[in-house]
């Protein structure tokens, strides 16, 4: 049986701690659990130490963000000769057979990432974001390939981590998974979804995004385009830096929050990352 390390990045994990950890401990396919705590201000660390002694807990002491914290788990998995890592969001849980289905399916060659089906926290319907990756006819297959699936539940073979690398530190929170999916494509690997594996992402009650949150997401999107190793640098510059300037001149109804100055600000923020983007693109290539 192959060794799997489940990795959870936690920050004020208490609302989901029991449901998330218990679901992994009840998995029919055994896996060790590695939690990287990003300096939670609640009782996450105390509760894990008291109630889950079998969990490997790393206290970062500061909020490293999603990517850098997961990289600590990747380092541990590689150093301790695991065969795969299973990333699980803190606001999520899995069916008992989820990991078994993910591990035991034959996906063919060149597989980089494997994901279960993502249901929302009610368990009654697909997670809204995930539903956009699945076509109706694909749901009847045992597994299928997609260009992208968010990293709420990613199974990654260690061989892929060694080939593709870890999350790019240029992304603090959000964008890491899009960047990694671009790199998976660059290496000729596939992202697969297993329809028999079921997991739940409890985010259906999140509030609508504010203007500030919207433009933060726009910045992250354009930064991922600038860093996209599948683009030549001139093309990446166009998609990452020039595209938000173009959006600034679109009619107000073209985006949920239109702002001439805001899109110029996004463009300059992305442009300011040029040195880091160049380093990231070289490393990822």
Backbone as JSON, one array per atom type, in Angstrom:
{
  "sequence": "XXXXXXXXXXXXXXXXXXXXXXXXXXXXXXXXXXXXXXXXXXXXXXXXXXXXXXXXXXXXXXXXXXXXXXXXXXXXXXXXXXXXXXXXXXXXXXXXXXXXXXXXXXXXXXXXXXXXXXXXXXXXXXXXXXXXXXXXXXXXXXXXXXXXXXXXXXXXXXXXXXXXXXXXXXXXXXXXXXXXXXXXXXXXXXXXXXXXXXXXXXXXXXXXXXXXXXXXXXXXXXXXXXXXXXXXXXXXXXXXXXXXXXXXXXXXXXXXXXXXXXXXXXXXXXXXXXXXXXXXXXXXX",
  "N": [[0.85, -1.2, 0.0], [0.55, 2.19, -0.87], [2.15, 5.04, 0.6], [0.53, 7.82, 1.96], [0.36, 11.28, 2.61], [-1.75, 13.4, 4.18], [-2.31, 16.81, 3.92], [-3.02, 19.72, 5.66], [-3.55, 23.13, 5.72], [-3.87, 25.33, 8.28], [-5.77, 27.99, 9.71], [-7.15, 29.56, 12.28], [-8.89, 27.3, 12.71], [-10.9, 26.09, 14.13], [-13.85, 26.03, 13.67], [-14.22, 23.93, 11.83], [-12.58, 21.91, 12.56], [-12.96, 19.39, 13.98], [-14.75, 17.98, 12.29], [-13.32, 17.9, 9.87], [-10.77, 16.66, 10.52], [-11.65, 14.25, 11.73], [-12.94, 13.05, 9.57], [-10.81, 12.4, 7.89], [-9.38, 10.68, 9.53], [-11.13, 8.59, 9.62], [-10.94, 7.49, 7.17], [-11.07, 4.91, 4.73], [-8.83, 4.27, 3.4], [-5.76, 4.34, 4.72], [-3.98, 7.2, 5.92], [-1.39, 9.42, 6.87], [-1.61, 12.46, 8.78], [-0.82, 15.81, 8.35], [-0.61, 18.89, 9.73], [-0.21, 22.24, 9.06], [0.0, 25.0, 10.93], [-0.96, 28.31, 10.61], [-0.27, 30.35, 12.58], [-2.65, 30.56, 14.22], [-5.21, 32.37, 15.98], [-7.11, 31.35, 17.58], [-8.13, 28.41, 19.43], [-6.97, 26.35, 17.98], [-4.4, 25.01, 17.89], [-4.13, 24.08, 20.54], [-6.35, 22.35, 20.75], [-5.77, 20.42, 18.79], [-3.4, 19.34, 19.81], [-4.34, 18.29, 22.24], [-6.51, 16.56, 21.55], [-5.93, 15.18, 19.22], [-3.48, 13.47, 19.04], [-2.23, 11.88, 17.17], [-1.92, 13.4, 14.92], [0.41, 15.11, 12.94], [1.79, 18.04, 13.81], [2.73, 21.18, 12.72], [3.8, 24.21, 13.82], [3.84, 27.3, 12.48], [4.32, 29.85, 13.42], [3.98, 32.26, 12.18], [1.83, 33.77, 9.74], [2.0, 32.14, 6.89], [0.65, 32.03, 4.54], [-1.11, 30.19, 1.95], [0.35, 28.68, -0.05], [3.18, 28.65, 0.69], [2.96, 27.47, 3.21], [1.91, 24.92, 2.59], [4.11, 24.0, 1.2], [5.87, 23.36, 3.23], [4.72, 21.04, 4.2], [5.06, 19.51, 1.86], [7.85, 19.27, 1.79], [8.24, 17.72, 4.09], [6.91, 15.37, 3.34], [8.44, 14.47, 1.17], [10.95, 14.14, 2.38], [10.38, 12.07, 4.12], [9.72, 9.97, 2.57], [7.13, 9.52, 1.4], [4.56, 8.45, -0.87], [2.62, 9.98, -2.04], [0.89, 13.14, -1.74], [-1.98, 14.53, -0.16], [-3.84, 17.2, -0.46], [-5.97, 19.03, 1.61], [-8.48, 21.35, 2.16], [-9.01, 23.45, 5.06], [-11.67, 24.05, 5.65], [-13.26, 21.83, 5.03], [-14.21, 18.39, 4.3], [-14.08, 14.78, 3.93], [-15.6, 11.92, 2.29], [-15.59, 8.59, 3.73], [-14.55, 6.69, 1.87], [-13.27, 8.22, 0.0], [-10.43, 8.78, -0.41], [-9.52, 6.22, -0.96], [-10.8, 5.62, -3.4], [-9.56, 7.58, -4.97], [-6.88, 6.76, -4.91], [-6.88, 4.16, -5.93], [-7.86, 4.0, -8.5], [-7.29, 3.48, -12.03], [-5.74, 5.68, -13.96], [-4.36, 5.88, -16.27], [-1.49, 7.11, -18.06], [0.8, 9.89, -17.35], [-0.34, 11.52, -15.3], [-0.93, 14.27, -13.26], [-2.33, 15.63, -11.17], [-4.99, 14.62, -9.06], [-8.4, 14.79, -8.37], [-11.26, 14.61, -6.18], [-14.89, 14.62, -6.57], [-16.38, 17.71, -5.8], [-18.59, 18.56, -3.41], [-20.9, 20.92, -1.91], [-21.1, 22.27, 1.46], [-23.56, 21.42, 2.41], [-23.96, 19.0, 1.24], [-25.79, 18.46, -0.7], [-25.6, 19.42, -3.25], [-23.32, 20.15, -5.98], [-20.31, 21.9, -5.22], [-20.33, 25.33, -5.91], [-18.23, 26.65, -7.33], [-16.71, 24.44, -8.23], [-18.57, 23.15, -9.86], [-18.48, 24.48, -12.24], [-16.37, 23.34, -13.59], [-17.15, 20.92, -14.52], [-18.72, 19.06, -17.0], [-22.0, 18.05, -18.01], [-22.15, 15.53, -19.28], [-19.76, 14.4, -18.48], [-20.02, 13.65, -15.85], [-20.98, 11.11, -15.76], [-18.92, 9.42, -16.19], [-16.2, 7.37, -14.97], [-13.83, 8.7, -14.44], [-12.34, 11.79, -15.52], [-10.57, 14.21, -17.53], [-9.62, 17.58, -16.75], [-8.99, 21.08, -17.41], [-8.45, 22.58, -15.18], [-8.82, 22.49, -11.61], [-9.8, 23.64, -8.47], [-7.66, 23.8, -5.56], [-8.81, 22.62, -3.28], [-9.02, 19.94, -2.73], [-6.52, 18.06, -3.51], [-4.8, 15.38, -4.85], [-1.53, 14.53, -5.16], [1.05, 12.88, -6.73], [4.26, 12.08, -5.36], [6.33, 11.91, -7.18], [5.51, 13.72, -9.09], [5.66, 16.15, -7.7], [8.43, 16.29, -7.46], [9.12, 16.6, -10.1], [7.63, 18.82, -11.14], [7.81, 20.69, -9.13], [7.3, 22.8, -6.2], [4.73, 24.9, -4.67], [4.64, 28.21, -5.99], [6.29, 30.81, -4.35], [5.63, 33.43, -4.92], [2.96, 33.78, -4.88], [0.71, 34.52, -2.36], [-1.82, 34.01, -1.1], [-4.35, 32.48, -2.69], [-4.33, 31.96, -6.21], [-2.12, 30.3, -6.25], [-2.88, 27.7, -6.93], [-3.86, 27.96, -9.55], [-1.54, 28.79, -10.88], [0.02, 26.49, -10.45], [-1.45, 24.59, -11.86], [-1.06, 25.56, -14.44], [1.63, 24.97, -14.69], [1.58, 22.19, -14.49], [0.37, 21.62, -16.94], [2.4, 22.6, -18.6], [4.35, 20.67, -18.23], [3.29, 18.56, -19.54], [1.39, 17.01, -18.25], [-1.65, 15.67, -16.76], [-4.74, 16.81, -15.28], [-6.97, 15.16, -13.28], [-10.34, 14.18, -12.54], [-12.06, 12.21, -10.26], [-15.03, 10.59, -10.3], [-16.21, 8.91, -8.48], [-15.15, 9.41, -6.04], [-15.83, 11.38, -3.24], [-16.09, 14.58, -1.78], [-16.4, 17.38, 0.5], [-16.93, 20.86, 0.53], [-17.13, 23.5, 2.56], [-18.33, 26.24, 1.9], [-20.5, 27.59, 0.96], [-22.0, 29.59, 2.1], [-20.63, 31.91, 2.02], [-20.18, 35.45, 1.85], [-21.09, 37.83, -0.71], [-18.54, 39.23, -2.8], [-16.7, 42.18, -1.98], [-15.91, 45.41, -3.43], [-13.15, 45.88, -3.03], [-12.23, 43.27, -2.57], [-12.88, 42.13, -5.0], [-11.12, 43.45, -6.81], [-8.72, 42.65, -5.75], [-8.8, 39.95, -6.39], [-8.77, 40.22, -9.15], [-6.19, 41.27, -9.49], [-4.69, 39.02, -8.66], [-5.46, 37.17, -10.62], [-4.39, 38.35, -12.98], [-1.72, 38.39, -12.29], [-1.17, 35.64, -12.24], [-1.39, 35.14, -14.94], [0.76, 36.63, -15.91], [2.85, 35.21, -14.82], [2.57, 32.81, -16.07], [3.98, 30.03, -17.36], [3.52, 28.86, -19.76], [3.14, 30.81, -21.6], [4.94, 32.91, -23.85], [7.32, 35.46, -22.85], [6.67, 38.1, -23.88], [3.96, 37.66, -24.58], [2.91, 36.96, -22.08], [3.31, 39.36, -20.75], [1.5, 40.95, -22.1], [-0.94, 39.69, -21.41], [-0.84, 39.9, -18.65], [-0.1, 42.51, -17.79], [-0.85, 44.5, -19.68], [-3.49, 43.81, -20.23], [-5.2, 44.44, -17.93], [-5.11, 47.22, -18.15], [-6.42, 47.6, -20.53], [-8.94, 46.75, -19.71], [-9.61, 48.85, -18.08], [-10.64, 50.73, -19.76], [-13.0, 49.73, -20.61], [-16.61, 49.63, -20.94], [-18.73, 50.6, -18.18], [-20.54, 48.48, -17.47], [-19.24, 46.17, -18.08], [-17.8, 44.81, -16.14], [-18.29, 43.57, -12.74], [-17.51, 45.45, -10.79], [-16.66, 48.4, -11.85], [-13.8, 50.34, -12.47], [-11.81, 52.85, -13.46], [-9.39, 53.91, -12.41], [-8.85, 51.87, -10.61], [-8.28, 49.58, -12.17], [-6.0, 50.46, -13.48], [-4.37, 50.65, -11.26], [-4.21, 47.92, -10.57], [-2.76, 47.01, -12.81], [-0.29, 48.32, -12.45], [0.48, 47.24, -9.99], [0.87, 44.56, -10.73], [2.89, 44.94, -12.62], [4.91, 45.82, -10.92], [5.75, 43.48, -9.83], [7.52, 42.36, -11.57], [10.3, 41.56, -11.49], [10.21, 39.45, -9.62], [8.42, 37.8, -10.96], [9.89, 37.11, -13.25], [11.94, 35.6, -12.09], [10.36, 33.55, -11.05], [9.24, 32.45, -13.39], [11.53, 31.46, -14.68], [12.37, 29.52, -12.83], [10.14, 27.81, -12.83], [10.09, 26.9, -15.44]],
  "CA": [[0.0, 0.0, 0.0], [1.35, 3.41, -0.98], [2.06, 5.96, 1.74], [-0.06, 9.11, 1.63], [0.36, 12.3, 3.66], [-2.76, 14.44, 4.04], [-1.78, 18.1, 4.38], [-4.01, 20.76, 5.91], [-3.05, 24.43, 6.19], [-4.92, 25.83, 9.18], [-5.76, 29.33, 10.31], [-8.42, 29.62, 13.02], [-9.44, 26.07, 12.16], [-11.85, 25.49, 15.07], [-15.2, 25.71, 13.2], [-14.26, 22.72, 11.0], [-11.49, 21.04, 12.99], [-13.41, 18.03, 14.3], [-15.33, 17.34, 11.1], [-12.26, 17.69, 8.89], [-9.8, 15.66, 10.97], [-12.32, 12.96, 11.92], [-13.22, 12.43, 8.27], [-9.56, 11.83, 7.4], [-9.03, 9.55, 10.39], [-12.07, 7.51, 9.33], [-10.73, 7.07, 5.79], [-10.81, 3.48, 4.54], [-7.43, 4.19, 2.95], [-5.04, 5.05, 5.79], [-3.03, 8.26, 5.56], [-0.96, 10.28, 7.96], [-2.14, 13.82, 8.68], [0.17, 16.84, 8.66], [-1.25, 20.2, 9.79], [0.65, 23.42, 9.19], [-0.84, 26.07, 11.48], [-0.47, 29.64, 10.26], [-0.38, 31.27, 13.71], [-4.06, 30.76, 14.58], [-5.46, 33.11, 17.22], [-8.08, 30.6, 18.38], [-7.56, 27.26, 20.15], [-6.64, 25.28, 17.03], [-3.21, 24.25, 18.3], [-4.44, 23.41, 21.81], [-7.29, 21.26, 20.5], [-5.09, 19.35, 18.07], [-2.47, 18.69, 20.75], [-5.08, 17.55, 23.27], [-7.48, 15.59, 21.05], [-5.46, 14.47, 18.04], [-2.04, 13.26, 19.18], [-1.7, 11.21, 15.98], [-1.7, 14.39, 13.88], [1.72, 15.77, 12.94], [1.47, 19.46, 13.83], [3.83, 22.14, 12.54], [3.38, 25.58, 14.12], [4.72, 28.17, 11.7], [4.67, 31.06, 14.17], [3.52, 33.41, 11.41], [0.92, 33.35, 8.67], [2.8, 31.97, 5.68], [-0.18, 31.9, 3.36], [-1.46, 28.82, 1.56], [1.39, 27.99, -0.8], [4.4, 28.42, 1.47], [2.66, 26.52, 4.28], [1.84, 23.6, 1.98], [5.47, 23.59, 0.83], [6.46, 22.71, 4.41], [4.21, 19.67, 4.15], [5.71, 18.82, 0.74], [9.22, 18.94, 2.22], [8.13, 16.6, 5.04], [6.52, 14.17, 2.6], [9.59, 14.02, 0.38], [12.01, 13.68, 3.29], [9.95, 10.84, 4.8], [9.49, 8.96, 1.53], [5.74, 9.25, 1.07], [4.31, 8.26, -2.3], [1.7, 11.01, -2.53], [0.3, 14.05, -0.76], [-3.4, 14.81, -0.38], [-4.15, 18.51, 0.12], [-7.37, 19.18, 2.01], [-8.75, 22.64, 2.79], [-9.46, 23.33, 6.45], [-13.12, 24.15, 5.72], [-13.67, 20.74, 4.15], [-14.11, 17.03, 4.83], [-14.17, 13.79, 2.86], [-16.25, 10.63, 2.56], [-14.6, 7.58, 4.15], [-13.92, 5.98, 0.74], [-12.76, 9.19, -0.97], [-9.02, 8.58, -0.73], [-9.38, 4.89, -1.56], [-11.15, 5.75, -4.81], [-8.53, 8.38, -5.65], [-5.63, 6.02, -4.99], [-6.98, 2.84, -6.54], [-8.31, 4.1, -9.89], [-6.27, 3.49, -13.07], [-5.97, 6.88, -14.76], [-3.45, 5.91, -17.4], [-0.17, 7.75, -17.86], [0.95, 11.36, -17.35], [-1.29, 12.14, -14.38], [-0.25, 15.18, -12.35], [-3.19, 15.94, -10.03], [-6.26, 13.9, -9.05], [-9.36, 15.44, -7.47], [-12.62, 14.04, -6.06], [-16.01, 15.52, -6.82], [-16.54, 18.65, -4.7], [-19.94, 18.99, -3.04], [-20.86, 21.99, -0.92], [-21.2, 21.8, 2.85], [-24.85, 20.78, 2.66], [-23.91, 17.68, 0.65], [-26.94, 18.28, -1.59], [-25.28, 19.85, -4.62], [-21.9, 20.4, -6.22], [-19.77, 23.21, -4.88], [-20.62, 26.22, -7.03], [-17.03, 26.84, -8.13], [-16.34, 23.17, -8.86], [-19.56, 22.8, -10.88], [-18.07, 25.1, -13.5], [-15.33, 22.54, -14.25], [-17.72, 19.61, -14.87], [-19.79, 19.03, -17.99], [-23.02, 17.08, -17.61], [-21.85, 14.2, -19.79], [-18.59, 13.86, -17.8], [-20.4, 13.13, -14.54], [-21.33, 9.69, -15.89], [-17.68, 8.67, -16.37], [-15.47, 7.07, -13.72], [-12.9, 9.81, -14.27], [-12.17, 12.59, -16.73], [-9.55, 15.25, -17.42], [-10.07, 18.97, -16.77], [-7.83, 21.98, -17.46], [-8.19, 23.16, -13.85], [-9.73, 22.3, -10.49], [-9.18, 24.33, -7.35], [-6.84, 22.92, -4.71], [-9.45, 22.22, -2.02], [-8.7, 18.52, -2.55], [-5.59, 17.64, -4.56], [-3.89, 14.27, -4.64], [-0.36, 14.74, -6.03], [2.15, 11.93, -6.52], [5.54, 12.7, -5.01], [7.11, 12.01, -8.41], [5.1, 14.96, -9.75], [6.27, 17.25, -6.94], [9.85, 16.35, -7.8], [9.25, 17.04, -11.5], [7.03, 20.13, -11.36], [8.21, 21.59, -8.06], [6.32, 23.13, -5.18], [3.99, 26.12, -4.97], [5.47, 29.4, -6.19], [6.11, 31.73, -3.23], [5.15, 34.73, -5.37], [1.53, 33.83, -4.54], [0.56, 34.41, -0.92], [-3.09, 33.33, -0.82], [-5.05, 32.44, -3.97], [-3.47, 32.01, -7.38], [-1.13, 29.23, -6.22], [-3.36, 26.52, -7.64], [-3.9, 28.28, -10.98], [-0.15, 28.75, -11.34], [0.48, 25.11, -10.46], [-2.13, 23.93, -12.98], [-0.34, 25.97, -15.65], [2.9, 24.23, -14.73], [1.21, 20.81, -14.82], [0.19, 21.61, -18.4], [3.73, 22.81, -19.2], [5.08, 19.4, -18.15], [2.58, 17.53, -20.29], [0.66, 16.17, -17.33], [-3.1, 15.86, -16.76], [-5.51, 16.96, -14.04], [-8.08, 14.23, -13.39], [-11.4, 14.16, -11.54], [-12.63, 10.88, -10.03], [-16.44, 10.84, -9.95], [-16.64, 8.04, -7.37], [-14.59, 9.99, -4.81], [-16.69, 12.49, -2.83], [-15.61, 15.45, -0.71], [-17.33, 18.48, 0.78], [-16.26, 22.14, 0.76], [-18.14, 24.27, 3.29], [-18.15, 27.67, 1.61], [-21.7, 28.03, 0.25], [-22.62, 30.74, 2.76], [-19.76, 33.08, 1.98], [-20.84, 36.65, 1.37], [-20.64, 38.36, -2.0], [-17.28, 39.95, -2.66], [-16.71, 43.64, -2.02], [-15.1, 45.99, -4.51], [-11.74, 45.65, -2.72], [-11.96, 41.85, -2.78], [-12.95, 41.88, -6.44], [-9.89, 43.91, -7.47], [-7.65, 41.78, -5.28], [-8.88, 38.76, -7.23], [-8.31, 40.62, -10.49], [-4.72, 41.33, -9.41], [-4.18, 37.65, -8.61], [-5.66, 36.56, -11.94], [-3.43, 38.9, -13.95], [-0.39, 37.94, -11.88], [-0.99, 34.26, -12.71], [-1.15, 35.21, -16.39], [2.12, 37.15, -16.09], [3.79, 34.15, -14.43], [2.23, 31.58, -16.78], [5.16, 29.55, -18.08], [3.1, 28.43, -21.09], [3.18, 31.99, -22.46], [6.21, 33.63, -24.03], [7.3, 36.63, -21.96], [5.86, 39.19, -24.45], [2.54, 37.31, -24.46], [2.57, 37.05, -20.66], [3.24, 40.79, -20.42], [0.23, 41.43, -22.63], [-2.05, 39.14, -20.63], [-0.74, 40.23, -17.24], [0.07, 43.94, -17.5], [-1.62, 45.34, -20.6], [-4.92, 43.45, -20.2], [-5.99, 45.26, -16.99], [-5.22, 48.59, -18.67], [-7.51, 47.53, -21.52], [-10.2, 46.67, -18.96], [-9.91, 50.16, -17.51], [-11.34, 51.54, -20.75], [-14.26, 49.1, -20.98], [-17.81, 50.29, -20.42], [-18.97, 50.23, -16.78], [-21.3, 47.25, -17.29], [-18.43, 45.02, -18.49], [-17.32, 44.1, -14.95], [-19.16, 43.85, -11.58], [-17.05, 46.7, -10.18], [-15.82, 49.09, -12.83], [-13.04, 51.45, -11.92], [-10.69, 53.22, -14.33], [-8.19, 53.99, -11.58], [-8.6, 50.58, -9.97], [-7.61, 48.68, -13.11], [-4.63, 50.96, -13.65], [-3.66, 50.24, -10.05], [-3.92, 46.5, -10.72], [-1.69, 46.88, -13.8], [0.98, 48.75, -11.85], [0.83, 46.24, -8.98], [1.41, 43.4, -11.44], [4.17, 45.36, -13.2], [5.89, 45.92, -9.83], [6.19, 42.12, -9.53], [8.24, 41.85, -12.75], [11.54, 40.84, -11.12], [9.81, 38.19, -9.0], [7.8, 37.0, -12.01], [10.97, 36.58, -14.09], [12.56, 34.5, -11.33], [9.39, 32.45, -10.97], [9.12, 31.82, -14.71], [12.76, 30.7, -14.91], [12.35, 28.34, -11.96], [9.06, 26.92, -13.25], [10.4, 26.33, -16.76]],
  "C": [[0.88, 1.24, 0.0], [1.09, 4.34, 0.2], [1.56, 7.32, 1.28], [0.01, 10.03, 2.85], [-0.72, 13.32, 3.34], [-2.23, 15.72, 4.66], [-2.92, 19.1, 4.5], [-3.28, 22.01, 6.37], [-4.16, 25.06, 7.02], [-4.67, 27.27, 9.6], [-7.13, 29.53, 10.95], [-9.37, 28.51, 12.53], [-10.64, 25.54, 12.96], [-13.24, 25.17, 14.49], [-15.31, 24.38, 12.44], [-13.33, 21.63, 11.52], [-11.94, 19.59, 13.19], [-13.91, 17.31, 13.05], [-14.26, 16.99, 10.08], [-11.33, 16.56, 9.31], [-10.45, 14.29, 11.16], [-12.58, 12.27, 10.59], [-11.96, 11.78, 7.69], [-9.15, 10.61, 8.23], [-9.93, 8.35, 10.14], [-11.93, 6.99, 7.89], [-10.46, 5.57, 5.71], [-9.43, 3.23, 3.96], [-6.6, 4.98, 3.95], [-4.05, 6.08, 5.24], [-2.63, 8.99, 6.82], [-1.48, 11.69, 7.71], [-1.09, 14.8, 9.17], [-0.53, 18.19, 8.6], [-0.18, 21.27, 9.95], [-0.23, 24.56, 9.68], [-0.19, 27.42, 11.25], [-0.74, 30.65, 11.37], [-1.83, 31.6, 14.04], [-4.18, 31.53, 15.9], [-6.51, 32.43, 18.08], [-7.37, 29.41, 19.04], [-7.23, 26.07, 19.24], [-5.5, 24.4, 17.54], [-3.48, 23.45, 19.58], [-5.32, 22.2, 21.56], [-6.64, 20.1, 19.75], [-4.16, 18.6, 19.01], [-3.2, 17.82, 21.77], [-5.89, 16.38, 22.72], [-6.99, 14.75, 19.87], [-3.94, 14.26, 18.1], [-1.41, 12.57, 17.97], [-1.42, 12.17, 14.83], [-0.31, 15.01, 14.05], [1.47, 17.26, 12.8], [2.74, 20.3, 13.7], [3.28, 23.54, 12.81], [4.34, 26.55, 13.44], [5.15, 29.41, 12.46], [4.28, 32.34, 13.47], [2.63, 32.9, 10.29], [1.69, 33.34, 7.34], [1.97, 32.02, 4.4], [-0.35, 30.44, 2.98], [-0.28, 28.07, 0.93], [2.62, 27.66, 0.02], [4.16, 27.42, 2.61], [2.56, 25.09, 3.73], [3.24, 23.1, 1.6], [6.2, 22.94, 2.01], [6.0, 21.26, 4.47], [4.84, 18.87, 3.02], [7.12, 18.37, 1.14], [9.2, 17.73, 3.16], [7.83, 15.3, 4.3], [7.69, 13.61, 1.8], [10.67, 13.44, 1.28], [11.67, 12.35, 3.93], [9.42, 9.8, 3.83], [8.02, 8.54, 1.39], [5.61, 9.11, -0.44], [3.42, 9.34, -2.9], [1.32, 11.93, -1.39], [-1.15, 14.31, -1.16], [-3.71, 16.13, 0.32], [-5.64, 18.6, 0.4], [-7.53, 20.55, 2.66], [-9.24, 22.45, 4.22], [-10.98, 23.37, 6.57], [-13.77, 23.05, 4.87], [-13.56, 19.4, 4.87], [-14.37, 16.06, 3.69], [-15.02, 12.6, 3.28], [-15.2, 9.6, 2.95], [-13.87, 6.91, 2.99], [-13.26, 6.91, -0.27], [-11.32, 8.88, -1.39], [-8.78, 7.22, -1.37], [-9.71, 4.94, -3.05], [-10.07, 6.52, -5.57], [-7.27, 7.56, -5.89], [-5.72, 4.77, -5.85], [-7.47, 2.85, -7.99], [-7.11, 4.07, -10.84], [-6.58, 4.65, -14.01], [-5.15, 6.9, -16.04], [-2.18, 6.66, -17.05], [-0.29, 9.27, -17.77], [-0.09, 12.07, -16.48], [-0.53, 13.01, -13.38], [-1.01, 15.43, -11.06], [-4.48, 15.15, -10.18], [-7.17, 14.54, -8.0], [-10.62, 14.61, -7.35], [-13.65, 15.01, -6.6], [-16.18, 16.41, -5.6], [-18.02, 18.98, -4.52], [-19.83, 20.16, -2.05], [-21.09, 21.41, 0.47], [-22.53, 21.17, 3.21], [-24.85, 19.33, 2.16], [-24.99, 17.43, -0.39], [-26.64, 18.65, -3.04], [-23.79, 20.08, -4.74], [-21.53, 21.79, -5.72], [-19.89, 24.11, -6.11], [-19.41, 26.43, -7.93], [-16.66, 25.58, -8.89], [-17.29, 22.83, -10.0], [-19.2, 23.38, -12.24], [-17.01, 24.31, -14.25], [-15.9, 21.25, -14.84], [-18.83, 19.78, -15.89], [-20.74, 17.9, -17.64], [-22.68, 15.66, -18.05], [-20.64, 13.57, -19.08], [-18.95, 13.2, -16.48], [-20.76, 11.65, -14.57], [-20.09, 8.82, -16.1], [-17.07, 8.36, -15.01], [-14.46, 8.17, -13.41], [-12.77, 10.55, -15.6], [-11.13, 13.68, -16.46], [-10.19, 16.63, -17.49], [-8.84, 19.86, -16.88], [-7.46, 22.56, -16.1], [-9.23, 22.66, -12.87], [-9.05, 22.92, -9.28], [-8.62, 23.34, -6.33], [-7.48, 22.6, -3.36], [-9.15, 20.78, -1.68], [-7.81, 18.08, -3.72], [-4.78, 16.45, -4.09], [-2.76, 14.41, -5.65], [0.68, 13.67, -5.74], [3.45, 12.66, -6.2], [6.43, 12.85, -6.24], [6.77, 13.29, -9.17], [5.68, 16.18, -9.03], [7.74, 17.4, -7.3], [10.08, 16.87, -9.21], [8.8, 18.49, -11.68], [7.49, 21.16, -10.34], [7.07, 21.86, -7.1], [5.59, 24.42, -5.56], [4.95, 27.31, -5.07], [5.24, 30.4, -5.06], [5.66, 33.13, -3.63], [3.67, 34.91, -5.05], [1.37, 33.58, -3.05], [-0.7, 33.62, -0.55], [-4.0, 33.55, -2.02], [-4.04, 32.63, -5.11], [-2.46, 30.88, -7.43], [-1.58, 28.04, -7.06], [-3.46, 26.76, -9.15], [-2.49, 28.22, -11.59], [0.35, 27.31, -11.45], [-0.18, 24.33, -11.61], [-1.48, 24.3, -14.31], [0.96, 25.2, -15.8], [2.68, 22.75, -15.02], [1.05, 20.66, -16.33], [1.54, 21.73, -19.1], [4.54, 21.51, -19.23], [4.36, 18.25, -18.85], [1.81, 16.56, -19.43], [-0.83, 16.54, -17.33], [-3.64, 16.09, -15.35], [-6.77, 16.12, -14.2], [-9.08, 14.44, -12.25], [-11.97, 12.75, -11.48], [-14.06, 11.07, -9.53], [-16.94, 9.98, -8.81], [-16.16, 8.57, -6.02], [-15.35, 11.27, -4.47], [-16.06, 13.25, -1.67], [-16.51, 16.67, -0.62], [-16.55, 19.74, 1.16], [-17.29, 23.12, 1.31], [-17.94, 25.77, 3.08], [-19.38, 28.28, 0.93], [-22.34, 29.27, 0.86], [-21.72, 31.98, 2.76], [-20.47, 34.27, 1.34], [-20.29, 37.05, 0.0], [-19.39, 39.22, -1.8], [-17.49, 41.46, -2.73], [-15.88, 44.12, -3.2], [-13.61, 45.72, -4.28], [-11.35, 44.2, -2.97], [-11.96, 41.51, -4.27], [-11.65, 42.27, -7.13], [-8.66, 43.17, -6.96], [-7.61, 40.5, -6.12], [-8.44, 39.06, -8.66], [-6.78, 40.69, -10.52], [-4.13, 39.93, -9.44], [-4.32, 36.97, -9.97], [-4.6, 37.06, -12.93], [-2.0, 38.53, -13.58], [-0.14, 36.49, -12.33], [-0.76, 34.23, -14.22], [0.27, 35.69, -16.69], [3.14, 36.05, -15.8], [3.6, 32.86, -15.23], [3.36, 31.14, -17.7], [4.8, 29.04, -19.47], [3.07, 29.58, -22.09], [4.63, 32.42, -22.68], [6.16, 34.87, -23.15], [6.51, 37.79, -22.57], [4.36, 38.91, -24.33], [2.08, 37.43, -23.02], [2.44, 38.51, -20.23], [1.92, 41.37, -20.91], [-0.94, 40.98, -21.79], [-2.04, 39.61, -19.18], [-0.75, 41.71, -16.93], [-0.81, 44.81, -18.39], [-3.13, 45.07, -20.53], [-5.71, 44.25, -19.16], [-6.11, 46.72, -17.42], [-6.34, 48.65, -19.7], [-8.86, 47.5, -20.8], [-10.6, 48.02, -18.39], [-10.75, 51.02, -18.46], [-12.66, 50.89, -21.19], [-15.43, 49.84, -20.35], [-18.11, 49.79, -19.01], [-19.67, 48.91, -16.57], [-20.47, 46.0, -17.6], [-17.91, 44.22, -17.32], [-18.22, 44.44, -13.77], [-18.8, 45.17, -10.89], [-16.14, 47.39, -11.17], [-15.07, 50.22, -12.13], [-11.83, 51.72, -12.78], [-9.4, 53.21, -13.53], [-7.84, 52.64, -10.97], [-7.88, 49.62, -10.89], [-6.2, 49.16, -13.44], [-3.78, 50.58, -12.45], [-3.28, 48.77, -10.11], [-2.75, 46.3, -11.69], [-0.34, 47.25, -13.2], [1.43, 47.8, -10.74], [1.45, 45.01, -9.62], [2.78, 43.75, -12.02], [5.26, 45.41, -12.14], [6.44, 44.55, -9.45], [7.11, 41.55, -10.62], [9.48, 41.06, -12.38], [11.21, 39.48, -10.52], [9.18, 37.26, -10.03], [8.87, 36.35, -12.89], [11.66, 35.43, -13.39], [11.64, 33.29, -11.27], [9.29, 31.71, -12.3], [10.36, 30.99, -15.02], [12.76, 29.41, -14.1], [11.3, 27.34, -12.45], [9.32, 26.25, -14.58], [11.45, 25.24, -16.66]]
}
